[in-house]
């Protein structure tokens, strides 16, 4: 895995692809590898079905973060956004972050 953070995402989703595109063009792009679950080979014990349902992020230590926790794991890689990742994990706030992610994920193809 070369110490990179790997993002498994639904490449048929405009919102998901836009998120990954921003990462690939961002200041920390060298820290990430992205895999379009709709066409790529999946590893790390993540099924295509799982990755098409919600984003999965495998960090540099091999830990899998899915859904909102995956987004927070990505934010934690950016010095200017670490505060948001920490805030998102606080009790109470974490519940609402995960709920918001589930709502958006369930409706993401409507935004295409």
MOPAC internal coordinates of N, CA, C and O (Angstrom, degrees):
PM7 1SCF
backbone

  N    0.0000 0     0.00 0     0.00 0    0    0    0
  C    1.4619 1     0.00 0     0.00 0    1    0    0
  C    1.5231 1   111.21 1     0.00 0    2    1    0
  O    1.2310 1   118.71 1   171.99 1    3    2    1
  N    1.2974 1   120.07 1    -8.01 1    3    2    1
  C    1.4607 1   124.54 1   174.08 1    5    3    2
  C    1.5201 1   114.53 1    59.74 1    6    5    3
  O    1.2310 1   119.55 1  -157.95 1    7    6    5
  N    1.3196 1   118.47 1    22.05 1    7    6    5
  C    1.4590 1   120.98 1   179.96 1    9    7    6
  C    1.5113 1   114.10 1    71.46 1   10    9    7
  O    1.2310 1   120.12 1  -169.53 1   11   10    9
  N    1.3108 1   117.38 1    10.47 1   11   10    9
  C    1.4632 1   120.89 1   179.06 1   13   11   10
  C    1.5164 1   110.16 1   -90.26 1   14   13   11
  O    1.2310 1   121.41 1   -20.09 1   15   14   13
  N    1.3062 1   114.90 1   159.91 1   15   14   13
  C    1.4574 1   122.81 1   174.01 1   17   15   14
  C    1.5271 1   105.76 1   -93.07 1   18   17   15
  O    1.2310 1   120.59 1   -53.09 1   19   18   17
  N    1.3394 1   116.48 1   126.91 1   19   18   17
  C    1.4597 1   120.55 1  -177.95 1   21   19   18
  C    1.5191 1   109.52 1  -106.85 1   22   21   19
  O    1.2310 1   121.11 1   -49.67 1   23   22   21
  N    1.3215 1   115.48 1   130.33 1   23   22   21
  C    1.4618 1   122.52 1  -179.72 1   25   23   22
  C    1.5243 1   108.32 1  -109.95 1   26   25   23
  O    1.2310 1   120.61 1   -59.60 1   27   26   25
  N    1.3282 1   116.44 1   120.40 1   27   26   25
  C    1.4565 1   123.01 1   174.84 1   29   27   26
  C    1.5260 1   106.84 1  -102.72 1   30   29   27
  O    1.2310 1   120.36 1   -56.00 1   31   30   29
  N    1.3236 1   116.93 1   124.00 1   31   30   29
  C    1.4648 1   119.90 1  -172.61 1   33   31   30
  C    1.5286 1   111.14 1  -144.81 1   34   33   31
  O    1.2310 1   121.19 1   -15.22 1   35   34   33
  N    1.3156 1   115.34 1   164.78 1   35   34   33
  C    1.4604 1   123.47 1   178.40 1   37   35   34
  C    1.5262 1   108.47 1   -83.58 1   38   37   35
  O    1.2310 1   120.73 1   -77.08 1   39   38   37
  N    1.3177 1   116.20 1   102.92 1   39   38   37
  C    1.4561 1   120.87 1  -178.60 1   41   39   38
  C    1.5143 1   114.22 1   -70.97 1   42   41   39
  O    1.2310 1   120.03 1   168.91 1   43   42   41
  N    1.3338 1   117.55 1   -11.09 1   43   42   41
  C    1.4712 1   120.08 1   177.37 1   45   43   42
  C    1.5262 1   110.92 1   -85.17 1   46   45   43
  O    1.2310 1   120.41 1   174.05 1   47   46   45
  N    1.3054 1   116.82 1    -5.95 1   47   46   45
  C    1.4578 1   122.53 1  -179.52 1   49   47   46
  C    1.5287 1   109.13 1   -96.57 1   50   49   47
  O    1.2310 1   120.52 1   -59.75 1   51   50   49
  N    1.3232 1   116.60 1   120.25 1   51   50   49
  C    1.4633 1   121.30 1  -179.21 1   53   51   50
  C    1.5228 1   111.74 1   -60.21 1   54   53   51
  O    1.2310 1   120.57 1   138.55 1   55   54   53
  N    1.3234 1   116.51 1   -41.45 1   55   54   53
  C    1.4618 1   120.70 1  -179.44 1   57   55   54
  C    1.5350 1   110.78 1   -65.09 1   58   57   55
  O    1.2310 1   120.59 1   135.57 1   59   58   57
  N    1.3332 1   116.47 1   -44.43 1   59   58   57
  C    1.4671 1   121.19 1  -179.47 1   61   59   58
  C    1.5353 1   110.32 1   -64.50 1   62   61   59
  O    1.2310 1   120.92 1   135.44 1   63   62   61
  N    1.3137 1   115.85 1   -44.56 1   63   62   61
  C    1.4707 1   120.31 1   179.55 1   65   63   62
  C    1.5202 1   111.12 1   -64.99 1   66   65   63
  O    1.2310 1   120.17 1   142.86 1   67   66   65
  N    1.3272 1   117.29 1   -37.14 1   67   66   65
  C    1.4643 1   120.96 1   177.13 1   69   67   66
  C    1.5140 1   111.70 1   -64.37 1   70   69   67
  O    1.2310 1   120.35 1   139.93 1   71   70   69
  N    1.3301 1   116.93 1   -40.07 1   71   70   69
  C    1.4679 1   122.54 1   177.14 1   73   71   70
  C    1.5284 1   109.83 1   -60.25 1   74   73   71
  O    1.2310 1   120.49 1   131.92 1   75   74   73
  N    1.3261 1   116.66 1   -48.08 1   75   74   73
  C    1.4695 1   120.87 1  -179.09 1   77   75   74
  C    1.5253 1   110.40 1   -67.64 1   78   77   75
  O    1.2310 1   119.95 1   142.05 1   79   78   77
  N    1.3206 1   117.71 1   -37.95 1   79   78   77
  C    1.4657 1   121.55 1   178.52 1   81   79   78
  C    1.5331 1   110.86 1   -60.00 1   82   81   79
  O    1.2310 1   120.63 1   137.71 1   83   82   81
  N    1.3314 1   116.40 1   -42.29 1   83   82   81
  C    1.4703 1   120.29 1   177.94 1   85   83   82
  C    1.5312 1   110.68 1   -62.63 1   86   85   83
  O    1.2310 1   120.38 1   140.54 1   87   86   85
  N    1.3187 1   116.87 1   -39.46 1   87   86   85
  C    1.4629 1   120.99 1   178.58 1   89   87   86
  C    1.5206 1   110.24 1   -65.11 1   90   89   87
  O    1.2310 1   120.57 1   135.99 1   91   90   89
  N    1.3382 1   116.52 1   -44.01 1   91   90   89
  C    1.4645 1   120.94 1  -178.69 1   93   91   90
  C    1.5238 1   112.72 1   -65.82 1   94   93   91
  O    1.2310 1   120.15 1   158.21 1   95   94   93
  N    1.3177 1   117.31 1   -21.79 1   95   94   93
  C    1.4599 1   121.30 1   179.34 1   97   95   94
  C    1.5265 1   112.26 1  -104.70 1   98   97   95
  O    1.2310 1   120.47 1  -177.89 1   99   98   97
  N    1.3301 1   116.71 1     2.11 1   99   98   97
  C    1.4574 1   121.46 1  -175.05 1  101   99   98
  C    1.5159 1   114.21 1   -88.15 1  102  101   99
  O    1.2310 1   121.58 1    -1.82 1  103  102  101
  N    1.3070 1   114.59 1   178.18 1  103  102  101
  C    1.4560 1   122.22 1  -175.81 1  105  103  102
  C    1.5255 1   113.80 1   -67.54 1  106  105  103
  O    1.2310 1   119.81 1   159.62 1  107  106  105
  N    1.3100 1   117.96 1   -20.38 1  107  106  105
  C    1.4667 1   121.50 1  -178.41 1  109  107  106
  C    1.5307 1   112.10 1  -109.60 1  110  109  107
  O    1.2310 1   119.85 1  -162.84 1  111  110  109
  N    1.3300 1   117.89 1    17.16 1  111  110  109
  C    1.4555 1   121.97 1  -173.38 1  113  111  110
  C    1.5206 1   113.97 1   -53.92 1  114  113  111
  O    1.2310 1   119.48 1   149.32 1  115  114  113
  N    1.3116 1   118.59 1   -30.68 1  115  114  113
  C    1.4671 1   120.62 1  -178.64 1  117  115  114
  C    1.5280 1   112.26 1   -70.28 1  118  117  115
  O    1.2310 1   120.11 1   166.38 1  119  118  117
  N    1.3078 1   117.39 1   -13.62 1  119  118  117
  C    1.4720 1   121.56 1   179.81 1  121  119  118
  C    1.5207 1   112.34 1   -85.47 1  122  121  119
  O    1.2310 1   120.47 1   170.82 1  123  122  121
  N    1.3517 1   116.71 1    -9.18 1  123  122  121
  C    1.4620 1   120.81 1  -172.20 1  125  123  122
  C    1.5187 1   113.09 1  -119.24 1  126  125  123
  O    1.2310 1   122.41 1   -28.19 1  127  126  125
  N    1.3158 1   112.98 1   151.81 1  127  126  125
  C    1.4560 1   122.85 1   168.47 1  129  127  126
  C    1.5223 1   104.51 1  -129.44 1  130  129  127
  O    1.2310 1   119.80 1   -40.86 1  131  130  129
  N    1.3101 1   117.98 1   139.14 1  131  130  129
  C    1.4556 1   120.01 1  -179.66 1  133  131  130
  C    1.5218 1   109.98 1  -120.97 1  134  133  131
  O    1.2310 1   121.27 1   -35.89 1  135  134  133
  N    1.3308 1   115.18 1   144.11 1  135  134  133
  C    1.4576 1   121.89 1   179.63 1  137  135  134
  C    1.5265 1   108.46 1  -129.95 1  138  137  135
  O    1.2310 1   121.32 1   -61.96 1  139  138  137
  N    1.3116 1   115.08 1   118.04 1  139  138  137
  C    1.4646 1   121.85 1   176.22 1  141  139  138
  C    1.5262 1   106.82 1   -76.89 1  142  141  139
  O    1.2310 1   120.42 1   -70.35 1  143  142  141
  N    1.3198 1   116.80 1   109.65 1  143  142  141
  C    1.4628 1   121.81 1  -176.66 1  145  143  142
  C    1.5215 1   112.47 1   -63.49 1  146  145  143
  O    1.2310 1   120.10 1   158.09 1  147  146  145
  N    1.3251 1   117.41 1   -21.91 1  147  146  145
  C    1.4584 1   119.60 1  -179.04 1  149  147  146
  C    1.5243 1   112.11 1   -74.97 1  150  149  147
  O    1.2310 1   120.30 1   163.94 1  151  150  149
  N    1.3376 1   117.04 1   -16.06 1  151  150  149
  C    1.4681 1   118.38 1  -179.86 1  153  151  150
  C    1.5166 1   114.56 1  -141.11 1  154  153  151
  O    1.2310 1   119.35 1   170.32 1  155  154  153
  N    1.2993 1   118.84 1    -9.68 1  155  154  153
  C    1.4555 1   120.30 1  -176.22 1  157  155  154
  C    1.5112 1   114.44 1   -98.32 1  158  157  155
  O    1.2310 1   121.30 1   -13.98 1  159  158  157
  N    1.3234 1   115.11 1   166.02 1  159  158  157
  C    1.4650 1   122.06 1   174.77 1  161  159  158
  C    1.5198 1   108.03 1   -79.93 1  162  161  159
  O    1.2310 1   120.69 1   -51.58 1  163  162  161
  N    1.3025 1   116.29 1   128.42 1  163  162  161
  C    1.4579 1   120.50 1  -179.08 1  165  163  162
  C    1.5195 1   109.84 1   -96.55 1  166  165  163
  O    1.2310 1   121.66 1   -33.46 1  167  166  165
  N    1.2932 1   114.43 1   146.54 1  167  166  165
  C    1.4493 1   120.34 1   177.58 1  169  167  166
  C    1.5058 1   109.54 1  -129.88 1  170  169  167
  O    1.2310 1   120.68 1    16.29 1  171  170  169
  N    1.2838 1   116.30 1  -163.71 1  171  170  169
  C    1.4659 1   123.82 1   173.79 1  173  171  170
  C    1.5213 1   113.19 1    59.54 1  174  173  171
  O    1.2310 1   119.93 1  -157.98 1  175  174  173
  N    1.3439 1   117.73 1    22.02 1  175  174  173
  C    1.4527 1   119.77 1   177.88 1  177  175  174
  C    1.5145 1   114.49 1    72.80 1  178  177  175
  O    1.2310 1   119.95 1  -158.23 1  179  178  177
  N    1.3228 1   117.71 1    21.77 1  179  178  177
  C    1.4650 1   122.30 1   179.49 1  181  179  178
  C    1.5257 1   107.59 1  -103.90 1  182  181  179
  O    1.2310 1   120.36 1   -53.64 1  183  182  181
  N    1.3104 1   116.92 1   126.36 1  183  182  181
  C    1.4631 1   119.95 1   179.21 1  185  183  182
  C    1.5315 1   110.07 1   -81.65 1  186  185  183
  O    1.2310 1   121.30 1   -21.83 1  187  186  185
  N    1.3202 1   115.11 1   158.17 1  187  186  185
  C    1.4672 1   120.19 1   177.00 1  189  187  186
  C    1.5206 1   109.65 1   -59.87 1  190  189  187
  O    1.2310 1   120.23 1   138.55 1  191  190  189
  N    1.3148 1   117.16 1   -41.45 1  191  190  189
  C    1.4650 1   121.79 1   179.79 1  193  191  190
  C    1.5286 1   110.99 1   -59.26 1  194  193  191
  O    1.2310 1   120.28 1   135.61 1  195  194  193
  N    1.3214 1   117.06 1   -44.39 1  195  194  193
  C    1.4665 1   120.92 1   179.26 1  197  195  194
  C    1.5267 1   111.39 1   -63.12 1  198  197  195
  O    1.2310 1   121.07 1   134.09 1  199  198  197
  N    1.3264 1   115.56 1   -45.91 1  199  198  197
  C    1.4658 1   119.89 1  -177.43 1  201  199  198
  C    1.5197 1   112.39 1   -69.84 1  202  201  199
  O    1.2310 1   120.05 1   152.58 1  203  202  201
  N    1.3257 1   117.51 1   -27.42 1  203  202  201
  C    1.4606 1   120.20 1   176.96 1  205  203  202
  C    1.5297 1   110.71 1   -77.76 1  206  205  203
  O    1.2310 1   120.47 1   158.65 1  207  206  205
  N    1.3176 1   116.71 1   -21.35 1  207  206  205
  C    1.4671 1   121.70 1  -179.59 1  209  207  206
  C    1.5261 1   111.70 1   -82.50 1  210  209  207
  O    1.2310 1   120.34 1   138.50 1  211  210  209
  N    1.3302 1   116.95 1   -41.50 1  211  210  209
  C    1.4654 1   121.40 1   178.77 1  213  211  210
  C    1.5216 1   109.66 1  -154.90 1  214  213  211
  O    1.2310 1   121.10 1   -24.91 1  215  214  213
  N    1.3131 1   115.51 1   155.09 1  215  214  213
  C    1.4546 1   120.76 1  -179.63 1  217  215  214
  C    1.5302 1   109.17 1   -63.00 1  218  217  215
  O    1.2310 1   121.23 1   -37.01 1  219  218  217
  N    1.3342 1   115.25 1   142.99 1  219  218  217
  C    1.4596 1   122.03 1   174.73 1  221  219  218
  C    1.5301 1   106.98 1  -126.33 1  222  221  219
  O    1.2310 1   120.88 1   -45.81 1  223  222  221
  N    1.3029 1   115.93 1   134.19 1  223  222  221
  C    1.4587 1   121.43 1  -179.24 1  225  223  222
  C    1.5183 1   107.70 1  -124.54 1  226  225  223
  O    1.2310 1   121.14 1   -53.67 1  227  226  225
  N    1.3301 1   115.42 1   126.33 1  227  226  225
  C    1.4556 1   121.01 1   176.07 1  229  227  226
  C    1.5185 1   106.43 1  -105.52 1  230  229  227
  O    1.2310 1   120.82 1   -64.00 1  231  230  229
  N    1.3279 1   116.03 1   116.00 1  231  230  229
  C    1.4622 1   119.55 1  -176.44 1  233  231  230
  C    1.5251 1   111.49 1   -78.27 1  234  233  231
  O    1.2310 1   120.76 1    -2.08 1  235  234  233
  N    1.3201 1   116.14 1   177.92 1  235  234  233
  C    1.4557 1   121.54 1  -175.69 1  237  235  234
  C    1.5248 1   113.20 1   -64.61 1  238  237  235
  O    1.2310 1   119.96 1   165.54 1  239  238  237
  N    1.3160 1   117.68 1   -14.46 1  239  238  237
  C    1.4713 1   121.71 1   177.09 1  241  239  238
  C    1.5275 1   111.90 1   -98.62 1  242  241  239
  O    1.2310 1   120.28 1  -177.25 1  243  242  241
  N    1.3372 1   117.07 1     2.75 1  243  242  241
  C    1.4479 1   121.37 1   178.06 1  245  243  242
  C    1.5171 1   114.63 1    87.02 1  246  245  243
  O    1.2310 1   119.98 1  -173.85 1  247  246  245
  N    1.3126 1   117.64 1     6.15 1  247  246  245
  C    1.4695 1   121.02 1   178.14 1  249  247  246
  C    1.5207 1   109.60 1   -79.04 1  250  249  247
  O    1.2310 1   121.12 1   -39.83 1  251  250  249
  N    1.3338 1   115.46 1   140.17 1  251  250  249
  C    1.4611 1   121.45 1  -179.09 1  253  251  250
  C    1.5234 1   109.39 1   -99.39 1  254  253  251
  O    1.2310 1   121.31 1   -51.35 1  255  254  253
  N    1.3303 1   115.10 1   128.65 1  255  254  253
  C    1.4673 1   123.08 1   176.63 1  257  255  254
  C    1.5242 1   106.12 1  -120.76 1  258  257  255
  O    1.2310 1   120.12 1   -52.23 1  259  258  257
  N    1.3205 1   117.37 1   127.77 1  259  258  257
  C    1.4682 1   118.64 1  -178.72 1  261  259  258
  C    1.5211 1   110.94 1  -120.44 1  262  261  259
  O    1.2310 1   121.73 1   -21.75 1  263  262  261
  N    1.3238 1   114.29 1   158.25 1  263  262  261
  C    1.4541 1   120.63 1   178.06 1  265  263  262
  C    1.5108 1   112.42 1    60.99 1  266  265  263
  O    1.2310 1   120.87 1    45.20 1  267  266  265
  N    1.3226 1   115.94 1  -134.80 1  267  266  265
  C    1.4614 1   121.62 1  -178.72 1  269  267  266
  C    1.5236 1   111.40 1   -59.51 1  270  269  267
  O    1.2310 1   120.63 1   144.01 1  271  270  269
  N    1.3316 1   116.40 1   -35.99 1  271  270  269
  C    1.4625 1   119.31 1   179.02 1  273  271  270
  C    1.5279 1   111.28 1   -65.21 1  274  273  271
  O    1.2310 1   120.58 1   149.98 1  275  274  273
  N    1.3298 1   116.50 1   -30.02 1  275  274  273
  C    1.4631 1   120.38 1   175.19 1  277  275  274
  C    1.5259 1   111.39 1   -67.58 1  278  277  275
  O    1.2310 1   120.83 1   137.03 1  279  278  277
  N    1.3198 1   116.03 1   -42.97 1  279  278  277
  C    1.4702 1   120.38 1   177.81 1  281  279  278
  C    1.5273 1   109.74 1   -62.68 1  282  281  279
  O    1.2310 1   120.45 1   137.25 1  283  282  281
  N    1.3320 1   116.74 1   -42.75 1  283  282  281
  C    1.4701 1   120.32 1   178.50 1  285  283  282
  C    1.5259 1   110.95 1   -64.24 1  286  285  283
  O    1.2310 1   120.08 1   144.25 1  287  286  285
  N    1.3306 1   117.45 1   -35.75 1  287  286  285
  C    1.4727 1   120.79 1   177.53 1  289  287  286
  C    1.5242 1   111.04 1   -64.65 1  290  289  287
  O    1.2310 1   120.69 1   143.71 1  291  290  289
  N    1.3292 1   116.29 1   -36.29 1  291  290  289
  C    1.4694 1   120.05 1   176.58 1  293  291  290
  C    1.5287 1   109.73 1   -67.91 1  294  293  291
  O    1.2310 1   120.08 1   132.20 1  295  294  293
  N    1.3312 1   117.45 1   -47.80 1  295  294  293
  C    1.4692 1   120.85 1   179.67 1  297  295  294
  C    1.5236 1   111.51 1   -56.69 1  298  297  295
  O    1.2310 1   120.45 1   143.99 1  299  298  297
  N    1.3206 1   116.75 1   -36.01 1  299  298  297
  C    1.4633 1   120.98 1  -178.86 1  301  299  298
  C    1.5263 1   112.77 1   -64.24 1  302  301  299
  O    1.2310 1   120.00 1   163.64 1  303  302  301
  N    1.3275 1   117.61 1   -16.36 1  303  302  301
  C    1.4659 1   121.58 1   178.78 1  305  303  302
  C    1.5283 1   112.90 1   -80.30 1  306  305  303
  O    1.2310 1   120.34 1   168.05 1  307  306  305
  N    1.3280 1   116.95 1   -11.95 1  307  306  305
  C    1.4581 1   122.46 1  -178.10 1  309  307  306
  C    1.5212 1   109.85 1  -104.91 1  310  309  307
  O    1.2310 1   119.78 1   -61.47 1  311  310  309
  N    1.3304 1   118.03 1   118.53 1  311  310  309
  C    1.4679 1   119.98 1  -178.44 1  313  311  310
  C    1.5269 1   113.56 1   -51.57 1  314  313  311
  O    1.2310 1   119.58 1   140.97 1  315  314  313
  N    1.3085 1   118.41 1   -39.03 1  315  314  313
  C    1.4567 1   121.49 1  -178.40 1  317  315  314
  C    1.5246 1   114.56 1   -76.97 1  318  317  315
  O    1.2310 1   120.09 1   171.23 1  319  318  317
  N    1.3208 1   117.43 1    -8.77 1  319  318  317
  C    1.4611 1   121.57 1  -178.29 1  321  319  318
  C    1.5226 1   113.77 1  -118.16 1  322  321  319
  O    1.2310 1   120.19 1  -178.74 1  323  322  321
  N    1.3231 1   117.23 1     1.26 1  323  322  321
  C    1.4743 1   119.99 1   179.99 1  325  323  322
  C    1.5181 1   111.38 1   -58.68 1  326  325  323
  O    1.2310 1   120.43 1   145.18 1  327  326  325
  N    1.3267 1   116.79 1   -34.82 1  327  326  325
  C    1.4668 1   120.14 1   179.01 1  329  327  326
  C    1.5279 1   110.57 1   -60.42 1  330  329  327
  O    1.2310 1   120.44 1   141.24 1  331  330  329
  N    1.3416 1   116.77 1   -38.76 1  331  330  329
  C    1.4579 1   120.81 1  -179.55 1  333  331  330
  C    1.5289 1   110.96 1   -68.17 1  334  333  331
  O    1.2310 1   120.76 1   141.87 1  335  334  333
  N    1.3316 1   116.15 1   -38.13 1  335  334  333
  C    1.4631 1   120.16 1   177.66 1  337  335  334
  C    1.5257 1   110.20 1   -64.84 1  338  337  335
  O    1.2310 1   120.34 1   137.73 1  339  338  337
  N    1.3195 1   116.95 1   -42.27 1  339  338  337
  C    1.4677 1   120.51 1   178.32 1  341  339  338
  C    1.5257 1   110.62 1   -65.57 1  342  341  339
  O    1.2310 1   120.63 1   135.98 1  343  342  341
  N    1.3154 1   116.39 1   -44.02 1  343  342  341
  C    1.4612 1   121.38 1   178.50 1  345  343  342
  C    1.5307 1   110.59 1   -60.60 1  346  345  343
  O    1.2310 1   120.57 1   138.11 1  347  346  345
  N    1.3162 1   116.52 1   -41.89 1  347  346  345
  C    1.4569 1   121.61 1  -179.34 1  349  347  346
  C    1.5141 1   114.46 1   -64.26 1  350  349  347
  O    1.2310 1   120.41 1   159.55 1  351  350  349
  N    1.3277 1   116.81 1   -20.45 1  351  350  349
  C    1.4665 1   121.05 1   179.35 1  353  351  350
  C    1.5263 1   113.28 1   -93.50 1  354  353  351
  O    1.2310 1   120.06 1   175.21 1  355  354  353
  N    1.3159 1   117.50 1    -4.79 1  355  354  353
  C    1.4664 1   119.42 1  -179.61 1  357  355  354
  C    1.5284 1   110.57 1   -67.69 1  358  357  355
  O    1.2310 1   120.81 1   -37.53 1  359  358  357
  N    1.3498 1   116.06 1   142.47 1  359  358  357
  C    1.4707 1   118.97 1   177.94 1  361  359  358
  C    1.5357 1   110.29 1   -54.71 1  362  361  359
  O    1.2310 1   121.02 1   -37.09 1  363  362  361
  N    1.2915 1   115.65 1   142.91 1  363  362  361
  C    1.4671 1   120.55 1  -177.54 1  365  363  362
  C    1.5149 1   110.26 1    88.31 1  366  365  363
  O    1.2310 1   120.17 1   121.32 1  367  366  365
  N    1.3093 1   117.29 1   -58.68 1  367  366  365
  C    1.4688 1   120.95 1   178.48 1  369  367  366
  C    1.5221 1   109.70 1   -66.88 1  370  369  367
  O    1.2310 1   120.44 1   138.81 1  371  370  369
  N    1.3319 1   116.77 1   -41.19 1  371  370  369
  C    1.4661 1   121.01 1  -179.19 1  373  371  370
  C    1.5314 1   111.06 1   -58.49 1  374  373  371
  O    1.2310 1   120.37 1   140.47 1  375  374  373
  N    1.3159 1   116.90 1   -39.53 1  375  374  373
  C    1.4655 1   120.97 1   177.21 1  377  375  374
  C    1.5294 1   110.61 1   -56.80 1  378  377  375
  O    1.2310 1   120.48 1   132.34 1  379  378  377
  N    1.3288 1   116.69 1   -47.66 1  379  378  377
  C    1.4629 1   120.87 1  -177.33 1  381  379  378
  C    1.5245 1   112.45 1   -72.16 1  382  381  379
  O    1.2310 1   119.86 1   147.27 1  383  382  381
  N    1.3162 1   117.88 1   -32.73 1  383  382  381
  C    1.4630 1   121.35 1   175.68 1  385  383  382
  C    1.5304 1   109.24 1   -63.41 1  386  385  383
  O    1.2310 1   120.68 1   134.00 1  387  386  385
  N    1.3239 1   116.30 1   -46.00 1  387  386  385
  C    1.4700 1   120.54 1   179.61 1  389  387  386
  C    1.5288 1   111.29 1   -66.63 1  390  389  387
  O    1.2310 1   119.99 1   139.56 1  391  390  389
  N    1.3126 1   117.62 1   -40.44 1  391  390  389
  C    1.4571 1   121.46 1   177.64 1  393  391  390
  C    1.5302 1   110.59 1   -62.36 1  394  393  391
  O    1.2310 1   120.53 1   132.93 1  395  394  393
  N    1.3187 1   116.60 1   -47.07 1  395  394  393
  C    1.4625 1   121.02 1   178.17 1  397  395  394
  C    1.5162 1   111.81 1   -59.30 1  398  397  395
  O    1.2310 1   120.61 1   137.68 1  399  398  397
  N    1.3351 1   116.43 1   -42.32 1  399  398  397
  C    1.4631 1   120.02 1   178.70 1  401  399  398
  C    1.5315 1   110.00 1   -61.59 1  402  401  399
  O    1.2310 1   120.30 1   133.74 1  403  402  401
  N    1.3205 1   117.03 1   -46.26 1  403  402  401
  C    1.4746 1   120.51 1  -178.67 1  405  403  402
  C    1.5278 1   111.31 1   -60.42 1  406  405  403
  O    1.2310 1   120.09 1   139.85 1  407  406  405
  N    1.3077 1   117.44 1   -40.15 1  407  406  405
  C    1.4684 1   121.14 1   179.61 1  409  407  406
  C    1.5253 1   110.26 1   -65.96 1  410  409  407
  O    1.2310 1   120.51 1   132.47 1  411  410  409
  N    1.3180 1   116.64 1   -47.53 1  411  410  409
  C    1.4727 1   120.18 1   179.80 1  413  411  410
  C    1.5253 1   110.06 1   -64.85 1  414  413  411
  O    1.2310 1   119.70 1   135.45 1  415  414  413
  N    1.3313 1   118.17 1   -44.55 1  415  414  413
  C    1.4628 1   121.75 1  -178.70 1  417  415  414
  C    1.5337 1   111.50 1   -60.64 1  418  417  415
  O    1.2310 1   120.69 1   139.81 1  419  418  417
  N    1.3189 1   116.28 1   -40.19 1  419  418  417
  C    1.4675 1   120.08 1  -179.39 1  421  419  418
  C    1.5280 1   112.12 1   -67.99 1  422  421  419
  O    1.2310 1   120.02 1   157.97 1  423  422  421
  N    1.3218 1   117.56 1   -22.03 1  423  422  421
  C    1.4620 1   122.06 1  -176.75 1  425  423  422
  C    1.5246 1   113.80 1  -116.24 1  426  425  423
  O    1.2310 1   119.85 1  -171.10 1  427  426  425
  N    1.3150 1   117.89 1     8.90 1  427  426  425
  C    1.4680 1   122.17 1  -171.22 1  429  427  426
  C    1.5284 1   114.10 1   -59.71 1  430  429  427
  O    1.2310 1   119.68 1   146.96 1  431  430  429
  N    1.3168 1   118.21 1   -33.04 1  431  430  429
  C    1.4646 1   119.48 1  -178.81 1  433  431  430
  C    1.5347 1   112.29 1   -74.63 1  434  433  431
  O    1.2310 1   120.60 1   165.70 1  435  434  433
  N    1.3111 1   116.46 1   -14.30 1  435  434  433
  C    1.4672 1   119.91 1   175.37 1  437  435  434
  C    1.5168 1   111.36 1   -74.78 1  438  437  435
  O    1.2310 1   120.78 1   159.84 1  439  438  437
  N    1.3364 1   116.11 1   -20.16 1  439  438  437
  C    1.4553 1   121.29 1  -178.23 1  441  439  438
  C    1.5212 1   112.58 1   -87.62 1  442  441  439
  O    1.2310 1   120.05 1   175.75 1  443  442  441
  N    1.3393 1   117.50 1    -4.25 1  443  442  441
  C    1.4711 1   121.33 1  -176.11 1  445  443  442
  C    1.4715 1   112.06 1   -69.10 1  446  445  443
  O    1.2310 1   120.10 1   180.00 1  447  446  445

